[in-house]
């Protein structure tokens, strides 16, 4: 397989996953504002913090108001992590490799990009936001299902899956860190609405029902962190993403360096006890994981992708 094709498939998956994740956290935060008592809403700044783009945001916006954050995350093309920017990049990556993906997948990606652009103004309104975001999430999941069910499971599919799992792992760690810090500045203080806030963290990952099935206990900080970091059965947990990225790597040639980085991430996760972390411990652990995920991406790029021109941004 040509390295350029491998890179396009990798970034195609990352951008689709990024758009879906961003749509989900925006939608969940909007609903959380309705559920919490007046005066204690977490606001909109945590959503920008999750993306790690607060410096770019502050270059172009004066405050973290709802409309400004919505514009930045949904449709600001100066922000490479906005939903519209991610989908435009996914479409461009897919356009150059249409022979490697089912025609129906290309049509769905193209249609989703048009939907995101044409419905943006309605999506920025309070009444239109929920159906707009639900459409984005559902269409993204349809594309992933279509690719899984109809694409040849060859080396190209392994790069596609790698991109999806690495992007998902990155977002899971960000959500756990930023939402936890923003929602619970003092984790030792028990509040009557804590469960509402941790339900929102689970819903950011579409994990609420599966958490209840798996743990069969009420929603609380320690078990939630343990579930989203270490569950071997939930496809959006960090454990799942690391394990399945390893499976993809094992099926590719010249994989030794990448497997070493993946193994380092896996051992760090094995040794951790997220249920017992203080907020400071959690933040330090997430920083370590973020560096490891970045190292894995760099190793993948150095091993298999063209050395000069890159089609994406981590």
Buried (B, 14 or more C-beta within 10 A) or exposed (E): BEBBBBBBBBBBBBBBBBBBBBBBBBBBBBEBBEEBEEEEEBEBBBBBBBBEBEEBBEEEBEEBEBEBBBBBBBBBEEBBBBBBBBBBBBBBBBEEBEEBBBEEBBEBBBEBBEBBBEBBEEBBEEEBBBEBBEBBBEBBEBBBEBBEEEBEEEBBBBBBBBBBBBBBBBBBBBBBBBBBBBBBEEBEEEEEEBBBBBBBBBBBBBBBEBBBEBBEEEBBBBBBBBBBBBBEEBBBBBBBBBBBBBEBBEEBEEBEBBBEBBEBBBEBBEEBEBBEBEBEEBBEBBEBBBEBBBBBBEBBBEBBBEEEEEBBEE
